[in-house]
Amino acid sequence: MKAFLLAAGVGNRISRMIKNVPKSTLPINDKPLIRITAEMLLGMGMEIVVVVGYQKEKIFEALDGLDVTYYTNPFYKLTNSIASLWFAKDELEGDVLIMNADVFVSEKILRGILADTRDNVMAIDVTRTKTGDYFFSTTESGIIRKYGKDIPLQERDCEYVGMAKVASVFTPRFKERLEALIDGQQYNLWWENVLYSFADEKEHPIYTMDVGKEFWSEIDFFDDYERILNYINGQSKNEK
């Protein structure tokens, strides 16, 4: 099984606070976030594909010595994550896990989504509906009905966590749709829009898996990074 870590973007919302540093390389206990994730995935027997762009040398440095395959999105300033995934499209085969590289998650979360037997599963947190970045409205069985940043509060069921699993039976269709969207010049979309396009059609359900009982954070703002550090510091104190 392959894991894709998308790490090409600038991260405009936090870039003023961390100039010239990819947010996925921010240190957590003296280790870059992306390395923490990569080491967990490698320890689970995963092959890793990393897509770089902005300050790519710092990503290389953060992952030095690890067995990963790199692809580059040279147009990272002009495109969004769907283009980054497109540059690595030839690696899309079999079961795949796709993650934004700025997401901090536990190994328990990773193992949970990998063990899910449904075809297409996106990680979500049902405890976060009032504040957050991107929300879903779902059916009682957890199928995505609506998605977006501006879903009315009363229609929100969860916040999206930043990762999804696509099963091997669906990967060819996923790849075909990815290529079709890029061919249609839709390179400013997120990679998740490939899955959302199937949710719109309602022919192929996109399921969700709640990880809200575990700590996680996607680094969009500096406050998100500080939240991770506070969590880690709290864990360290509890272990003493």
PADREN-596054 format. One record per residue (C-alpha): residue number from 1; x, y, z. Coordinates in Angstrom, 2 decimals. Last residue first. Layout:
BEGIN
{NUM {X Y Z}}
...
This chain:
BEGIN
{240 {6.81 11.63 34.07}}
{239 {4.60 10.28 31.29}}
{238 {1.85 12.80 31.99}}
{237 {4.33 15.67 31.64}}
{236 {5.42 14.41 28.22}}
{235 {1.82 14.12 27.04}}
{234 {1.13 17.68 28.12}}
{233 {4.19 18.93 26.25}}
{232 {3.02 17.06 23.15}}
{231 {-0.46 18.60 23.41}}
{230 {0.96 22.09 23.94}}
{229 {3.23 21.64 20.93}}
{228 {0.30 20.51 18.78}}
{227 {-1.78 23.51 19.86}}
{226 {1.14 25.81 19.14}}
{225 {1.17 24.53 15.56}}
{224 {-2.55 25.16 15.20}}
{223 {-2.14 28.67 16.65}}
{222 {0.44 29.34 13.94}}
{221 {-2.31 28.94 11.35}}
{220 {-3.19 26.25 8.83}}
{219 {-1.42 23.38 10.56}}
{218 {-3.80 20.41 10.57}}
{217 {-4.31 19.02 14.04}}
{216 {-5.04 15.66 15.61}}
{215 {-5.76 14.26 19.06}}
{214 {-7.80 11.06 19.18}}
{213 {-11.47 10.65 20.13}}
{212 {-12.42 12.75 17.10}}
{211 {-11.18 10.19 14.59}}
{210 {-14.55 9.69 12.89}}
{209 {-14.44 7.79 9.60}}
{208 {-16.27 9.17 6.57}}
{207 {-17.66 7.54 3.45}}
{206 {-17.66 8.76 -0.14}}
{205 {-20.49 7.04 -1.98}}
{204 {-20.08 6.21 -5.68}}
{203 {-23.21 7.00 -7.69}}
{202 {-24.05 10.09 -5.62}}
{201 {-22.83 12.26 -8.52}}
{200 {-21.80 15.05 -6.17}}
{199 {-19.97 12.57 -3.94}}
{198 {-18.00 11.45 -6.99}}
{197 {-16.85 15.01 -7.64}}
{196 {-16.01 15.32 -3.94}}
{195 {-13.47 12.52 -4.31}}
{194 {-11.55 14.36 -7.02}}
{193 {-12.14 17.57 -5.11}}
{192 {-9.96 16.13 -2.36}}
{191 {-6.90 16.95 -4.45}}
{190 {-7.68 20.60 -3.87}}
{189 {-8.71 22.63 -6.89}}
{188 {-6.60 25.22 -8.68}}
{187 {-5.60 22.78 -11.43}}
{186 {-9.08 22.59 -12.93}}
{185 {-7.76 23.06 -16.46}}
{184 {-10.23 20.53 -17.91}}
{183 {-7.34 18.15 -18.58}}
{182 {-6.57 18.49 -14.87}}
{181 {-10.12 17.48 -13.98}}
{180 {-10.03 14.56 -16.42}}
{179 {-6.69 13.33 -15.08}}
{178 {-8.00 13.26 -11.51}}
{177 {-11.18 11.53 -12.71}}
{176 {-9.15 8.77 -14.38}}
{175 {-6.99 8.37 -11.27}}
{174 {-10.03 8.01 -9.02}}
{173 {-11.62 5.58 -11.44}}
{172 {-8.45 3.45 -11.46}}
{171 {-8.16 3.70 -7.63}}
{170 {-11.67 2.38 -6.96}}
{169 {-11.06 -1.36 -6.62}}
{168 {-7.70 -0.61 -5.01}}
{167 {-9.28 1.26 -2.10}}
{166 {-8.92 5.02 -1.67}}
{165 {-8.00 6.20 1.83}}
{164 {-8.35 9.81 2.89}}
{163 {-6.49 12.50 4.81}}
{162 {-6.89 16.11 5.90}}
{161 {-9.12 16.01 9.00}}
{160 {-12.47 17.20 7.63}}
{159 {-14.72 18.79 10.24}}
{158 {-18.02 17.19 11.23}}
{157 {-21.83 17.23 11.02}}
{156 {-22.41 20.74 9.73}}
{155 {-25.95 21.60 8.59}}
{154 {-26.89 23.84 11.54}}
{153 {-23.62 25.74 11.17}}
{152 {-24.29 26.67 7.57}}
{151 {-21.71 25.13 5.19}}
{150 {-19.20 27.86 4.35}}
{149 {-15.88 26.01 4.25}}
{148 {-17.22 23.23 2.07}}
{147 {-18.82 19.83 1.75}}
{146 {-22.32 18.45 1.32}}
{145 {-23.77 14.94 1.27}}
{144 {-20.81 12.86 2.47}}
{143 {-21.77 9.34 3.56}}
{142 {-21.57 8.73 7.31}}
{141 {-24.39 6.19 7.68}}
{140 {-26.72 8.81 9.16}}
{139 {-26.00 10.98 6.12}}
{138 {-23.24 13.57 6.14}}
{137 {-22.72 17.33 6.05}}
{136 {-19.03 18.02 5.82}}
{135 {-16.81 20.85 7.00}}
{134 {-13.57 22.62 6.17}}
{133 {-11.54 24.98 8.37}}
{132 {-12.68 24.73 11.95}}
{131 {-15.02 26.23 14.52}}
{130 {-18.60 25.31 15.38}}
{129 {-18.55 21.78 13.95}}
{128 {-15.69 19.99 15.66}}
{127 {-16.61 16.97 17.76}}
{126 {-17.54 14.92 14.68}}
{125 {-13.91 14.79 13.54}}
{124 {-13.33 13.45 10.03}}
{123 {-11.09 11.09 8.09}}
{122 {-12.18 10.43 4.50}}
{121 {-13.01 6.90 3.34}}
{120 {-13.39 5.56 -0.18}}
{119 {-13.79 1.83 -0.81}}
{118 {-14.93 0.64 2.62}}
{117 {-12.77 -1.88 4.48}}
{116 {-11.41 0.49 7.13}}
{115 {-8.12 -0.95 8.40}}
{114 {-6.07 1.82 6.77}}
{113 {-8.29 4.45 8.40}}
{112 {-7.78 2.99 11.85}}
{111 {-4.07 2.34 11.49}}
{110 {-3.46 5.97 10.64}}
{109 {-5.61 7.22 13.51}}
{108 {-3.84 4.91 15.97}}
{107 {-0.47 6.06 14.65}}
{106 {-1.40 9.53 15.81}}
{105 {-2.08 12.50 13.57}}
{104 {-0.41 15.82 12.76}}
{103 {-1.47 17.13 9.36}}
{102 {0.88 19.42 7.40}}
{101 {1.72 16.72 4.85}}
{100 {-1.79 16.70 3.39}}
{99 {-2.53 13.03 3.18}}
{98 {-3.45 10.42 0.57}}
{97 {-3.61 6.74 1.50}}
{96 {-3.62 4.35 -1.44}}
{95 {-4.83 0.80 -2.08}}
{94 {-3.64 -0.45 -5.46}}
{93 {-2.32 1.98 -8.04}}
{92 {-1.72 5.70 -8.12}}
{91 {2.06 5.93 -8.57}}
{90 {1.68 7.12 -12.17}}
{89 {-0.34 10.06 -10.84}}
{88 {2.62 11.65 -9.04}}
{87 {2.48 14.91 -11.00}}
{86 {-1.31 14.72 -10.75}}
{85 {-1.13 14.69 -6.95}}
{84 {0.65 18.04 -6.99}}
{83 {-1.86 19.40 -9.50}}
{82 {-4.75 18.48 -7.20}}
{81 {-2.86 20.20 -4.37}}
{80 {-3.27 23.70 -5.79}}
{79 {-1.68 25.51 -8.68}}
{78 {0.13 28.75 -9.52}}
{77 {2.72 28.95 -6.74}}
{76 {3.25 25.16 -6.80}}
{75 {4.05 25.19 -10.52}}
{74 {7.20 23.08 -10.25}}
{73 {5.21 20.25 -8.63}}
{72 {7.99 17.79 -7.87}}
{71 {7.89 14.04 -7.31}}
{70 {9.85 12.16 -4.67}}
{69 {9.97 8.50 -3.66}}
{68 {10.70 7.67 -0.01}}
{67 {13.13 5.37 1.80}}
{66 {14.27 7.60 4.67}}
{65 {17.86 8.82 5.03}}
{64 {17.03 12.51 4.80}}
{63 {13.33 13.20 5.26}}
{62 {13.70 16.67 6.82}}
{61 {16.59 17.50 4.50}}
{60 {14.60 16.59 1.40}}
{59 {11.70 18.69 2.70}}
{58 {14.11 21.58 3.25}}
{57 {15.40 21.19 -0.30}}
{56 {11.82 21.44 -1.54}}
{55 {11.45 25.06 -0.42}}
{54 {8.06 25.18 -2.17}}
{53 {7.58 22.22 -4.51}}
{52 {7.44 18.69 -3.10}}
{51 {5.28 15.61 -3.68}}
{50 {6.18 12.72 -1.38}}
{49 {5.45 9.07 -2.22}}
{48 {5.81 6.56 0.60}}
{47 {5.58 2.78 0.49}}
{46 {3.87 1.50 3.62}}
{45 {5.07 -1.28 5.92}}
{44 {3.57 0.09 9.12}}
{43 {6.95 1.34 10.30}}
{42 {7.25 3.19 7.02}}
{41 {3.99 4.97 7.79}}
{40 {5.09 5.95 11.30}}
{39 {8.46 7.14 10.04}}
{38 {6.80 9.22 7.32}}
{37 {4.46 10.92 9.79}}
{36 {7.25 11.87 12.21}}
{35 {9.39 12.95 9.26}}
{34 {6.64 15.25 7.99}}
{33 {6.36 16.89 11.41}}
{32 {10.08 17.65 11.58}}
{31 {11.80 16.28 14.73}}
{30 {13.07 18.40 17.64}}
{29 {10.12 17.48 19.86}}
{28 {7.84 18.71 17.10}}
{27 {9.76 20.75 14.56}}
{26 {8.07 22.53 11.63}}
{25 {8.90 20.66 8.43}}
{24 {5.30 20.33 7.22}}
{23 {4.99 24.11 7.51}}
{22 {7.51 24.60 4.74}}
{21 {9.99 27.21 6.06}}
{20 {10.90 30.33 4.09}}
{19 {9.21 32.67 6.59}}
{18 {7.48 30.99 9.52}}
{17 {5.05 33.63 10.82}}
{16 {4.34 35.24 7.47}}
{15 {3.92 31.78 5.91}}
{14 {1.02 30.79 8.18}}
{13 {-1.97 31.66 5.99}}
{12 {0.01 31.34 2.76}}
{11 {0.94 27.69 3.19}}
{10 {3.53 27.56 0.41}}
{9 {2.34 24.28 -1.08}}
{8 {4.38 21.29 -2.26}}
{7 {4.04 18.89 0.68}}
{6 {1.50 16.29 -0.40}}
{5 {2.30 13.05 1.39}}
{4 {1.08 10.06 -0.63}}
{3 {0.94 6.69 1.14}}
{2 {1.22 3.49 -0.84}}
{1 {0.00 0.00 0.00}}
